[in-house]
């Protein structure tokens, strides 16, 4: 068992957009023998970017999973790789991938360094405790600065980056690397597409810097082990590469260091040592902490170890639709064994699901498997109701693993099919897309009857519309993009609501008195406090009251947007022995919310985005002036590789079409990145205008 797990790595490649993730993955496929030719992102031939939309735009939209095999120091290893998107609109793909990975490769552009989305994915990896190694890519590009990126990793990420390689040359002169562990230079042969390289002595002009960094590395290794420290004191060169690798691996898995490598994936340099480093320093499934879940029957915590003999448990981290095999669920198996044709329990629905077939995935191609074991990542088909984040497990040993929490959408638009025949088809297609993508939501506006779709950004909704057209053959009309506002109750009031209904025979009665106010800082959703004394409201009705308020929060009184948070303190009430029941108290709470909300102050909250603009020095003034017109709060300007970086927080409502404006201001030389930051109160002077606009919001 352990031998098999010891030779498995579940890793993801994560980075800012355009740092070279997909190109690096393509090189890995080529050198491991999975591809016979090199796919290129800019030519639309990348194996991992298999969606038409990805190939046209040259970006990754959906996490693609693949399995490769690599020989490292005489042993063969299996590497399950997930290539994640870098664009912030598809952050859900990164989130759910990191939830199930054992290790990650953080890619940085040698020119751009630590960019905004680099910070976002780094924090996501911290959240899920994922050990990582770093690869500084694009060392052949003008402005490449290996040590500059290492300094940025320290300053911006709070990481402890430890170089394991020193580049030989930079920009046009980048020819190879010096491996500090073996103290050898590796130089690639350009004619063989990087598959041939030679080991050489360290170039004379690098001997001094290599010795300096190698000594620091060996010293750090020696401090970890008493016997190695004695060897170090006698002769620091007596510590062997294998001894160094053991200590570096231990420190990486314990999150104390981040090994840093470098290369130029597009020029086929540095990928083989990266594969060796994945094997050498990232954990196998047996080395990560055992997963903890809750038994739904006993509500007690239980542990599942990565052992094929334990009861089966797995997390479905992605749902996809394949044109040949139908709906696929990508699963990470945490314990036990799953056999093709067997039944499992979905603890989210409480129903049994039959897994008819299991596939090892290679981008959008499948290799059938008879079974998968603890530590494996694979795709399963045949199920009826499995959603992202559901736990699949042994029927006799139920467990609920920690779910994945996804960010809420920040932008909406109304859609309708261009032909009447497509009305039902559109509903079905949108349901399928919401199953695949938890950050994409669909609702029907109760006043206008329109279908409103919501997502993480303009690009996100553009891709959805494109997929409806290509995959489902549905042409749609879209309204103008609309910000996903929220509402908040901004005052404190006490209110009593009595609900009576008499229709002959048994009636309905409920009476509640409560205090309604903003939730405490940091609390999301409903903060419900029960202070009813003396059984004035029987305990069995309290959950119904809480449920009523929770449902009512989905539609605020200003413009029908949901409330992000609310505090309800239930103070008193009364009931009728015959006419009171749970439903009466639930309805009473719903009515009470609307009546109480009308008596207090209600405000609209708007999504605030974190913006970074990269531009040449001469455009900073014009950009700052434009941002001020957009109600931006400019936080600072810093220099980065001959460019200026303007940082700001800007309301989402002011950012539609910004990319076009930026191109105009900077003559095409500026670039920007935008990601959700937080919700803030909309200025009172704009609230009435926004509400009026929302009421007239129709599909054109």
Secondary structure, 3 states (H helix, E strand, C coil): CHHHHHCEEEEEEEECCCCCHHHHHHHHHHHCCCCCCCCCCCCCCCCCCCCHHHHHHCCCCCCEEEEEEEEECCEEEEEEEEECCCCHHHHHHHHHHHHHCCEEEEEEECCCECCHHHHHHHHHHHHCCCEEEEEEECCCCCCCCHHHHHHHHHHHHCCCEEECEEEECCHHHCCEEEECCCCEEEEECHHHCCCCEEEECCCHHHHHHHHHHHHHHHHHHHCCCHHHHHHHHHCHHHCCHHHHHHHHHHHHHCCCCEEEEECEHHHCECHHHHHHHHHHHCCCHHHCCCEEEECCCCCCEEEECCCCCCCCEEEEEEEEEECCCEEEEEEEEEECEEECCCEEEECCCCEEEECCEEEEEECCEEEEECEEECCCEEEEECCCCCCCCCEEECCCCCCEECCCCCCCCCEEEEEEECCHHHHHHHHHHHHHHHHHCCCCEEEECCCCCCEEEEECCHHHHHHHHHHHHHCCCCCEEECCCEECCEEEECCCEEEEEEEEECCCCCCEEEEEEEEEECCCCCCCEEEEEECCCCCCCCHHHHHHHHHHHHHHCCCCCCCCCCECEEEEEEEEEECCCCCCCHHHHHHHHHHHHHHHHHHCCEEEEEEEEEEEEEECHHHHHHHHHHHHHCCCEEEEEEEECCEEEEEEEEEHHHCCCHHHHHHHHHCCCCEEEEEEEEEEECCHHHHHHHHHHHHCCCCC
